[in-house]
Amino acid sequence: MEGADIGNVVFTVLYGITILSSAVGNTVLISIVWKRPEVRSLNSFMFVNMAVADLLVTLFMMPWSIAQFYSEGGWLITGMLGEITCRGVPYIGFINLAASILCLIIMAIDRYYAVLQPWNRHTLWFRKAKVITPLIWFMAMVLVSITCMFFDLVDDKWCLYNFAVFGQDLRETLRRFYFLYLFTIIYFIPLVIISVLYKIVAYKVWFHQTPGFHTTESQQHQELIKRRVVRMLIVIVVTFAACWLPSQV
C-alpha cells in the first residue's frame, strides 16, 4: 500500500472509533434522561440537545469526511441531488454547532437566574424544556441559514464555497462578511454573554454571606464551596474560548 492509502485507512479507523464512541455515549446520555425523570432539569435537557447535535454530526458530517479521503475531495453525488446535499450537509453541520452554543448560553442564563433571581416568576417559561428546546433549534436554523447561499457544486464534482453568487465584484466583500458574521454569532457574542453572566454569578457567590452564626469549620466549608464554584465558572469560560477560537481564526 502507498503512503496515501495507509493514511486513508488510519483516518478511516480513527473516524470509525469516533463514530462508534459518539453514537454509544450520546445515546446512553439521552436514554438516561429519558428513563429517569428525577434527573430531568433544564441543564440536563440542554445536555440532551448537545448530544443530539453530536449524533447528527456523527451521522452526517463524519461519513462525509471519510468519503473525502477516497474521492480526493470530490463530491460523490451529482446532479440536482448533489446540489441539494452540497448545500444541506454543511448546513446541518452549522446548525449543530449553533445549537450546541445556544445550549451553553441557555445554561449560563439559567445559572444566572438560579443564583441572582431564584424566585423570579418571569423565568418560569424559560425553564420549560418543551418551550426552550424547539426555540433553540429554530434559532440555530435561522442564524446559519446563510451558509446554504454560499455553498455550490462546482463542475458537478467539487462542493466548495462560492462567493460570486451576486457577481465577481462582490465576491471579496461577501467572503469577508460571511466569515465575520459567523465569527460574531457563533463565537464573539456567545463568549461575551457567557463571560458576563458567569462573572456576575461568580461575584455574587464569592461575596455572598449566609445569615446567622457560623463556626470556623462551617466558614471554611463555605469558602471551599465558593472557590469550587468560581473555579468551575472560570474553567467553562476559558474552555469555551480556547476550544472554539481555532475554528474561527
Sequence and secondary structure as in RCSB ss.txt:
>XXXX:A:sequence
MEGADIGNVVFTVLYGITILSSAVGNTVLISIVWKRPEVRSLNSFMFVNMAVADLLVTLFMMPWSIAQFYSEGGW
LITGMLGEITCRGVPYIGFINLAASILCLIIMAIDRYYAVLQPWNRHTLWFRKAKVITPLIWFMAMVLVSITCMF
FDLVDDKWCLYNFAVFGQDLRETLRRFYFLYLFTIIYFIPLVIISVLYKIVAYKVWFHQTPGFHTTESQQHQELI
KRRVVRMLIVIVVTFAACWLPSQV
>XXXX:A:secstr
  HHHHHHHHHHHHHHHHHHHHHHHHHHHHHHHHH GGG SHHHHHHHHHHHHHHHIIIIIHHHHHHHHHTTT  
S  HHHHHHHHHHHHHHHHHHHHHHHHHHHHHHHHHHHHHH TT GGGTTTT HHHHHHHHHHHHHHHTTTHHHH
EEEETTTEEEE   TT GGGHHHHHHHHHHHHHIIIIIHHHHHHHHHHHHHHHHHHH   SS   HHHHHHHHHH
HHHHHHHHHHHHHHHHHHHHHHH 
